[in-house]
Amino acid sequence: MLGNVCRATTLNSGRIRPLFSAICSPSAKMLNAATMKRFMTVEHGKKFIDKNVKLNRPVSPHLSIYKMELPPLLSGSHRTTGFIFTVMSVSVATMSFLPWNWATILETMRYYVPYPPIVFAKFGCVAGVSYHFFNGIRHLVWDLGYGFKMPTLYKTGYLVIALALLNGLRVTVNGTQCSKAPGSFQ
């Protein structure tokens, strides 16, 4: 069958021939179904993996072989925070159709959830929103054509992280002091 495909492509115009050039190469013609089955056995795969494990080689490429640099981490976390806050916005909008009001929901959470997780959740939300905000400003500066040199990328990246953490800490501490007042729902 492989020979028929190769003959058919040589009879056609030169536009189709490159598509089948790998199939019609002399080395590909030498491989038949029996040869391919020999390479595709489970035993062959086990031998290969066992040999690499004994030699202390990585069995397959994994993200752990790469050094994670700051710019890709910040890019991924910017997308992640954007996705998380989109889901949260849709959830809050959906919750507005429920028969309860926010004061009831927050008072119920305060009753059932211990205090430290609430403070940690406040910090996470505020730091995440702050990070997404400050990194968005960083992206707008990039749209103007500034800040593409690697030292500048690292400086602005660390600045965004620091500003997000400081703003999260500031709002959490101020919000924690306010929420200790009786009758407040913050």
N, C-alpha and C positions, 0 to 999 in steps of 0.2 A: 504494500500500500504506500509506503514511503517513497518508493521509486516512481509510482504513478503521480504522486503529488509533485515530486521534483520535475518530472517530465512536463506536467501540465503548466507549471510555473515558468519553465523555459520557453514554452510555446507562446505564453501570454506576453504582454508588453512589459517593459522594464519597470513599470510602476509597482507591480505585484511581487516581482522577484525578490526585492530586499526583505519582504515580510517573511519569506521562507528560506532565506539564505542560511540561517542557523540550522534549520532542519535538513537542508540539502547538502550541507558540507560533508566532505569525505569522512570526517571522524564521526559525524552523526549517523551516516549510512552504515558504519561498522557496528554500531550498537544496535542490537536487536532486543526483543522482549526478554529473552533469557538473561542477557547481560544486565539489563536494567533491573530485573528481579533480584539478581545476585547483590546489587548495590543497595537495594531498598529493603533488606531484611531487618528484622528486629535484632537479631544476633549481631549483625554488623554495627548497628547503632549502639548496642550495649558495650561491645568491644571498644568502640571509639570513645565513649564516655568514660569507661573504666580506665582506659589508658591515660586520658587527660586528667582524671582524678588522681591517679598514682603519680603523675608528673607534676601535680599541684598547679595545673593550668585551669583557667576559667572554663567551665563547661560550655557556656554560651555568652555572647556579649550581653552585658547588663549595664544599667546606668551607674553601677558602682565603679566601673572602670574609668569613668570620666570625672574630671575635677569640676565640681559645680562652681561656676563663677557667679558673681553677684548679679550682673545684668539679666541672665536668663531666669534666675530665681525671682528677681523683682518683676519681670514680665509675667511669669507664671502666677505669682501671687496677686498681681494686679487683675489678671483675668479671673482668678479664683474669687477674690473679694467682690468683683463685679457680679459674678454668677450668684454668690451667696446672698448679696443684698438684693438682687433681682428676685430670688426665691423668697426672701424675707418680705419684700414689698408686696408680692402677690399674696403671701400668707396673711399679712396684716389687712390687705384689702378684702380678702376672703373672710377673715374674722369679723370684719365690720358688719357682715350680714347675720352674725350670730345674735341671739337675744340678749347677751350680756354686754355690759359696758366695760371700758378699760379699768375703771376703778375696782370693779368686782374681780376682774381677772388678776390684776396686780395684787390685790389684797389676798386672794386665794393662793397665789404663788408665794407671797410673803409668809403665809401661814404654813404651807406644806414644804417649802424649800428652805434649807438652812441659809443663814446669812452669808457665809463665805462664797458659795457658788453664785449667789446673786451679784456680789461685788465683782467676781471674776468675769461673769457674763457681761456686766456693764463695761468693764475694761475692754473685753474682747470686741464688743460691738463698737464702742467709741474708737478704739485704736484701729479697727478695720476700716471704718468709715473715714477716719482721718487719713489713714494710709492711702486709700483709694482716691481721696480728694487731692492730697499733696502729690501723689504720683500722676494724677490726671493733669495737674498744673505742669509737672515735668514733661509730660507728653505734649502739651500745648506749646511749651518752649521749643521742643524738638520740631514741631510743625512749623515754627518760625525759622528753623534752620540752625539753631544754636545747640551746643552741648553734646556734640557727637564724638568728641575725642575721649579716649578711654579714661584718662585721669578725671575728666569732668563727669563722665558717666558714674564712676565710683564715688566721687565727692557728692554728687546730687543724690545718688542712691542711698548713701549713708545719712545724708541730711533728711531725706524723706522718712527713713526708718526712725531716726531720732525724733523728728517732729511728730510723727504718728504716736510713738510711745509716750512722749511728754504730754501731748494733748490728751491721750487716753488716760494717763495718770492724773492729770489736772482735773478733767471732767469727772473721773471716778471718785477722787477724793472730795471734790466739792459736792457731788451728788450724794455721796455717802453721808456727809455731814448734814445735808438737807433732809435725807430720808429718815434720819433719827428723830425728826420732829414728829409729834403725834398728829395723826390725821393726814399726813402727806403721802402721796402715792407715787413717789419718784423712785 
